[in-house]
């Protein structure tokens, strides 16, 4: 029997009328009524089933896209009342909201983000600072994503609503409510690494957010063959997994760890919801040395790292570091490369063939240095004969030198370049076998050992000492039968300033002799962070301090005992001391025009032909790293004192070279001690007329610093009195 909606409606009406106006019904009528009820119920169930098929209810809250990135725990859409307020609100953690697609026309008179614990938004509440941490009146927003953090460590569980509220008119433009039983995302504690072999162990891991895992007391003896942090799905670790970059973004075999705290970030767009375990896994031996399982359904904060998909037009791609990719294609006798790197504006990317046929080695390597300035992109062919800037040694250029400087050819042909979203992408090509004897051949019948590096350019657009570089052997087969691709999206989290080592100053008026020798420059906490200049890898140590600022009085005589190396055959360790008005140093590397602009105050004399000649080249005294030390770990030292204690002094028994100076009235107030051959190794000398003035200045500064907190407190008190609602 087929019923239409019209038949059902009419039959129901008939039943109702019959029930109302007829006191009795026949057996036939009762049977017909019961049959119609059964048919109506069947049709109702069919309609409900059809509704759920057409409009499935997701387990997620409304507005949360399961296929999109995890944004935190969804609170709901902003209820819009006035001024076009709209957006979706998530809880990032117990203190922070994420608002996506936020709109507000900006026409409110005295409008703020406002929160409180009353039943509904009203004058009883407090201002929530905007995305910049300011409590200014809100401007116009258009489809903007940002986070808001509750002030004074207030928690989301202590409030009932978040609103866009006008304090002047006490008008609510839009709001979202916090459920009573709401549990905001928090850092979750997991298990420990299982102790299987190679001393792998840890304390309980902490899952900080959807991409970040903190491992405390992590230990591994470093004796595996090709051992990585490894992740995947399934009940147990297996070879069907993928690498996790180590705590510094490297994808090389991991080093030795001894009860260290490290943080791992899952690569690309991968989150903890995509994995079941993290392992210390040896891919050469196909062996799991220890692992930890990741629980399901974790209520953790979302990761706020910026994810930028990688773009490449070539069929093969290899991820060299979290921030560097190389892709390639062979066509006939030529090979096309593309380097993509998440680098700063003044950074370079370097990639090339190793100087050894049996390992990855910088010495003897043939590399391209690729960068983009304000106008165009560059791919420059370099030959590496020493781990030092390019300098002249007995009439020959040694170090990291351009091919055209050492008599070779620039074999790279630039194709395209672009900089977008903080990522430099540069493509270029070269022949597999170059006519330049200084170029390395790229072989197709076996794997090639390669080298790579990331670093900053110096003031001459030459590569300075690299910031990132591999410590293990890396091979690439450029002629695979099937395309290879292990690249993933670039990720970048909000940068936190590095805590620098203390700035050393020598202000003692009784010190007239300075012992100058060489030592490592100490990473971002050391020379580079203290001066803001790129580093050459070495720095001057004066009286046991790295690049201290010296305070010298005019009219007094001072002596520098110089031990910077006196062998001109060594491009790495030949550093006569000079004093000039140039902060960069490296006087010998400059052009004649540049040299003429610099005032040399000590350490250089000029020949009859006008050529500069150093006068303070002493024997070598060098603070070295211990054997097998990884200098990429310099920033792990919290203080220079601890860093300096880890070094080993190696000094010649020869007498030092002496450099005597007597600053006079013609000297500038600030001059610089540096190396004659290399730039960026020294720092400031302050020339003063009186040490008493210096002490008075330091005393006044200390008094000023002491008064600052009191002044701030008074200002805040006055501000609160002027603005009783608690906003500025």
C-alpha angles and dihedrals in degrees: 000000000000120000126195124204089252092055092050093050093049095046091050090051091050091050091049094049092045091050092049102044103028121068095198140027135201124248089252091055092049091051091049091049094049091047091051091049091053090049091049092051091049090051091048092052090048090052092050091049090049090050093054091046093052097037108030115192110230122220086232122082120262113281096026113116110212090199093050129076118296107258102177132264111338116236099176144257120312109259103237119219106150145000095027094285112175142142145114121271127210133178109237094181137327092292105033138068125199113209117192128192091008118182131184126155094222095230098120116115101222105004128164142158101269133189136180149154100243120109093259136010112284142130092299102086145073138256118262109211115243126249090284094051091253129131096212124136108277119261127204118300126197120191092321130165120210145134130250122203121204112241127245093019091291112168130228090236089062095061135059102204148012117215146175097235137180108217095191095057096023087232125153111219097180141339148180126208130226113227115240095238094041118147111195120214113275139178107279127213119227137181132289129261110271113245104236107138146326090047093284110171142133145171119258112307121237121218100211097181140336093294107025129079123183116206117194126200090009114180131185126155095223094229100118121112104232103356123169142167098264134189139182147128131284138066095291137020115272141166088269093085139090139238125270114208112246122246091284097045097259122142094198123112107292124257131234116290128195115192092316130159112231136169122218123199118205110239127255115336094336117127135185088263088067097054139061102194147008118219143182094230133181107211092188092057095029088229134140110221094185139329146186127217122233112224121230126248098024115181096215132148117267118254111253095200116131111247118203117184114232119245125203134156098199123088099236128057134177124189106221097174136352086267102036136063133175123199128181150177130198117218117175112305092345136076125205119210133191122196117197118184138170095225140144122264093261096043130109133213118215129193135160153115119316122251088234132058093214104042144015104273131167096204108087093010123147108217145165119232108207126188143144125228128189091286114029148346128269136202110187125186113231135185118205117212097153138011092251138086114280109279136162115257113186092333096316128101114240133178128038098350135167113251092238090056094055095046099270136110132260099243099183123096115202115228110171139347136186141164116210131158091355093306123119114209117187127171125193141153142218138175118271090235113031127205088227110097090211093061122091119234117243108224125211099188095065142012120286126222109232139187131206139179143179123208148128129286118237125228090279092053090251121135112264124203108312121254097200125031136143125261097195135064116276124193131185128191104212094189108056120159091230126037114263124213128169096152123129138187120290116251129198128180126197108286118240117207114256113244103240126218115258115283107244120220129183107205101149107129091207094062110095100154125067124193108214121192138143134268141155117292095234110230125264093329091055134046098344095049096041096049104024088230127119115257131239090206095258132070139186116262113204119195090338097312127107111244097330119189108249124212112205128177123229113251096026123107121233131185128213115202100208123206103164100124130282101207108108089192090070114081090188103046108032107103120153111188118244134177118212141146090255116100094203103058125192092116093172092058094056126098120253090255093053092046091054090059094056126082112222111208103175142352100046134081126181128234124227087267091054096252117145117245123188119234102188107061107141133175119287120272111172135177102217136193117252117260115286092010116150107225090198085079094064093110090059087078109090094203137027089236092063091043092050092051090058092059128091119223117224112183136171119238091230120113114263124250112255124225114186121192134179110191112215138186092281093061116101118246090250125037132160138234113214146144120287092218107032131044128231103027104114142040147207135335113192113208110208134182095215136014090211090064088052092051091047091051091051090048092050091048091052090051091049092051090049091054096047097082091050092050091049091050092051091048091051091049092052091046091053091051092050092047109038092181089066100247133114 
